[in-house]
Amino acid sequence: MANTAQARKRAKQAEKQRMHNTGQRSELRTAIKKVNKAILAGDKAAAQAVYRESVSTVDRIADKRVIHKNKASRHKSRLAAAIKAMA
């Protein structure tokens, strides 16, 4: 455990931030799963609507640096390609 008051405070802050980031990452995964579920359902219009909502979530989380911007871009690109490939 931390020996100084400063180290104790930093440990407490780090834990609080870790918990916040975990929630953000969970929100990201949920957004991606929603789009994948809409794609599997086969309704292209619904999938596009869910995709538009999810893009803002992914971008917001990338802006907060919870995930890297390139990872966010990769997720968006793959989801868009999957929607485009729908018949």
N, C-alpha and C positions, 0 to 999 in steps of 0.2 A: 504494500500500500504506500501511498505518497507520504513523504516525510515532512514537507513544508506546507504551510497554508496555501501558498500559490499552487503547488502541485495538486493538493486536494481539490481546490476549486477547478483547476483545469480538467481533472479526472471527472468531476461531476458534470462539467459543461460538455465534455466529450461524450459521455454516456447519454446525456439529453439529446445531443445532436445526432448520435447514432440511432436512437429510437425514432427521431423525426425522419431521418433518411430511410429507415426501414419501412416506415409508413408510406413514404413517397414512392419507393421501389415497388411496393405492393400495389399501389394505385396504378403505376405504369403497367405492371403485368396484367392487372385486371382490364385495363383499356385495350391492351393487345388481344387478350382472350375474347373480349366482346366482339372485336372485328373478325377474328378467326371464326367465332361461332356464327356470325352473320354470313360469312363466306360459305361455311358448311351448309347453312340453311338454304343457300342457293338463290336468295333474293338480292340481286345486284343493287337495286335502288336503296334498300335498307342497309346493305353493307357499305355503300358510299356515304350514307348519312352517319352511320356509326364511325366510319373512318375519319370524317371531318371533325367529329367531337374528339376522337382519340388523338388526332394530330396535335391539337392544342395542349392536351395533357402531356404528351411526350415532349413537346417543345418546352413547356413550362418546367418540367423536371430536368431537362437538359440545361436550361438557363440557370437553374439553381445548382448546377454542377453535381447533381446526385449521380447522373450518368454522363458519359462523354458525348459531345455533340455529334461525333461520327457514329456512335452507337444509335443515337436517336434517329439520325438520318438513315441508317441501315434498316432499322425497324420500319420506318415510314415507307421506304422504297420497296421493301419486300411485301408489305401489306398492300401497297398500291398495285404492285405487279400481280398479286394474287387476285385482286378485284378486277383488274383489267383482263385477266385470263379467264374470267367467268364467262360462260356461254350465254 
